[in-house]
């Protein structure tokens, strides 16, 4: 009987204690690789890579004018003499002084626009690099209004030839809105001669005007 009890005590002394089990668990957790931290490293770099990819390579620099736009409002043929007032009112948010691209018997449109350029559309694209280009035509169609909205292909009263001079066709000196009278009109979707002299058209449909911000 004594021999049997001694044998049982010897077996119990070889069983692992709770402290030994806890120690083994800690060791196992220390030896295991920190998978979460390794996986997090690439994710930390992702926002930086995304920001770099998002930057457009051809982003246009910020511009502050002078501006040129096609009016959001239309004028009848006999109200064209008030076009400068319309441009000034519409361009108020952009600041500065404004003049309409309108020729009369007394004054050519190209001489009314003061400044040496450049002039920009309200979306930031350059329309005229210099004053000389006013006699050639814009680099891009002047199809954006004072709010930066694109209007598409609409007609514009000008009374002006491609060289910026008076065309002689001016709705009876801008006093008529009758269909039997004609005025020179441009199309704001065009960048060649047609921007200012697309056709001689009846004076009865109201049309838009080009507005230039002038500088001393």
Buried (B, 14 or more C-beta within 10 A) or exposed (E): EEEEEEEEEEEEEEEEEEEEEEEEEEEEEEEEEEEEEEEEEEEEEEEEEEEEEEEEEEEEEEBEBBBBBBBBEBBBBBBBBEBBEBBBEBBEEBEBBBBBBBBBEEEBBBEBBBBEBBBBBBBBBBBBEEBEBBEBBBBBBBBBBBEEEBBEEBBBBBBBBBBBBBBEBBBBEBBBBBEEBBBBBBBBBBBEBBBBBBEBBBBBEBBBBBBBBBBE
